[in-house]
């Protein structure tokens, strides 16, 4: 029942908001459905952590420490983003950027997106995983193009085409995976159940699995935003509504990386080599370096933080590619803290751009004078994402870099230079946005800052006093990934 509630609530919410999503209490309904989904996620997480890995509906759904942790993170960020979008989207309507019809589309598509993410995380079938990722793509295309400006339509079209090509590559990789599994497990849907594949991974044809993983990495890597498959991501962040930027960085990229990791476990078991890990390390390190230098060239605040997301997804991919207990633990921690921090940053950026009337950083100045909560939210969020101690991002990046020093010393200079360039570029811009003089008047009302500081407090706790039960949780998930 918990799993049905988790998947069913956002679908019911999408249907209701498709009809009533433009009415007065539509934003509150969106928050309510997201909160109920969070309650089901927490209850399911508690059950799985107590009872261990569980299968549902004859094995078509599967939960373990790895995906149930991501389910909880997805539901939490989905709820806090819904809280933020409540005042944000109303101001967008008041400014004439949205009509009632588009507001209804936003609320319904938001719940469809959450449902697709949760289905991708809970399904045991690698084919349904692909279908749910495609469903998330279609939902977010509608959300990115919500403003219907030429730039928004261009960004949505680029997103659709590039991710469509990428997801087609992932489909071919899934077909090859089925081809290898059919010879061992027989024909039928059970040949794509991950638990069945994991049980016989040592008997799968290595050559086919090698080729399959290349297509899967390229396909799902497009959704992760790995260089050179990243060009859709900055445009989608810059032209879509800010709540969508938050869930793209905080949720979609994580779920796409999750799909890669599930397949990596199978390939590692079939090959007995580090081929998959080396490919991930290469793409991850390239993404970190390229994104860091591209950050310096940005004038749009949302594009700047979009490139920051590419950098951090590269760090995670590199960490999981290295493998080992410490690196995988650090990668899981980085998935958590990046999702929480980057969504909090986009919450503050959303309020700041609404007030300034521009996304150009040269036009956003003196946030501390406009509203101290807004200024401190952006500055603390920036310090966190740049890895300033004692925030959790520092802990995860420290573990990743020190592991690289120990096991792959050649990569360490690239990581350190890239992190330094990104730090200087982002901090220099944000400092002026927060502390410079401004002629804008103070905000007449307090923006929705509760989600911002909730996320930042959680990231701070993860950096200085991680609860023992959460550390055990991460270690269990790392063990499932072969660490």
SULMO-V96773 format. One record per backbone hydrogen bond with DSSP energy under -0.5 kcal/mol. NH is the residue of the N-H (numbers start at 1). CO is the residue of the C=O. If there is no record, write none. Layout:
nh=<NH NH>
co=<CO CO>
//
This chain:
nh=<5 6 7 8 9 10 11 12 13 14 15 16 17 18 19 19 20 21 23 26 29 30 31 32 33 34 35 36 37 38 39 40 41 42 43 44 45 46 47 48 49 50 51 52 54 56 59 60 60 61 62 63 68 69 70 71 72 73 74 75 76 77 78 79 80 81 82 83 84 85 86 87 88 89 90 91 92 93 94 95 96 97 98 103 104 105 106 107 108 109 110 111 112 113 114 115 116 117 118 119 120 121 122 123 124 125 126 126 129 130 131 132 133 134 135 136 137 138 139 140 141 142 143 144 145 146 148 153 154 155 156 157 158 159 160 161 162 163 164 165 166 167 168 169 170 171 172 173 174 175 176 177 178 179 180 181 182 183 184 185 186 186 191 192 193 194 197 198 199 200 201 203 204 209 210 211 212 213 214 215 216 217 218 219 220 221 221 222 222 223 224 225 226 229 233 234 235 236 237 238 239 240 241 244 245 246 247 248 249 250 251 252 253 255 256 257 258 259 260 261 262 263 264 265 266 267 268 269 270 271 272 278 279 280 281 282 283 284 285 286 287 288 289 290 291 292 293 294 295 296 297 298 301 304 305 306 307 308 309 310 311 312 313 314 315 316 317 318 319 320 321 322 323 328 329 330 331 332 333 334 335 336 337 338 339 340 341 342 343 344 345 346 347 348 349 350 351 352 353 354 355 356 357 358 361 363 364 365 366 367 368 369 370 371 375 375 376 377 378 379 380 381 382 383 384 385 386 387 388 391 392 394 395 396 397 398 399 400 401 402 403 404 405 406 407 408 411 412 412 413 415 416 417 418 419 420 421 422 423 424 425 426 427 428 429 430 431 432 433 434 435 436 443 447 449 453 454 455 456 457 458 459 460 461 462 463 464 465 471 472 473 474 475 476 477 478 479 480 481 482 483>
co=<1 2 3 4 5 6 7 8 9 10 11 12 13 14 15 16 16 17 20 23 25 26 27 28 29 30 31 32 33 34 35 36 37 38 39 40 41 42 43 44 45 46 47 48 63 61 56 56 57 56 122 54 64 65 66 67 68 69 70 71 72 73 74 75 76 77 78 79 80 81 82 83 84 85 86 87 88 89 90 91 93 92 92 99 100 101 102 103 104 105 106 107 108 109 110 111 112 113 114 115 116 117 118 119 60 60 124 192 125 126 127 128 129 130 131 132 133 134 135 136 137 138 139 140 141 143 145 149 150 151 152 153 154 155 156 157 158 159 160 161 162 163 164 165 166 167 168 169 170 171 172 173 174 175 176 177 178 179 181 181 181 182 188 189 190 124 193 194 195 196 198 200 201 205 206 207 208 209 210 211 212 213 214 215 216 216 217 218 219 219 220 221 221 226 230 230 231 232 233 234 235 236 143 241 241 242 243 244 245 246 247 247 248 251 252 253 254 255 256 257 258 259 260 261 262 263 264 265 266 267 268 274 275 276 277 278 279 280 281 282 283 284 285 286 287 288 289 290 291 292 294 295 359 300 301 302 303 304 305 306 307 308 309 310 311 312 313 314 315 316 317 318 319 324 325 326 327 328 329 330 331 332 333 334 335 336 337 338 339 340 341 342 343 344 345 346 347 348 349 350 351 352 353 353 299 360 361 363 432 433 434 366 366 367 367 371 372 373 374 375 376 377 378 379 380 381 382 384 383 388 459 391 391 392 393 394 395 396 397 398 399 400 401 402 403 404 408 408 409 409 411 412 413 414 415 416 417 418 419 420 421 422 423 424 425 426 427 428 429 430 431 432 370 445 447 449 450 451 452 453 454 455 456 457 458 459 460 461 467 468 469 470 471 472 473 474 475 476 477 479 478>
//
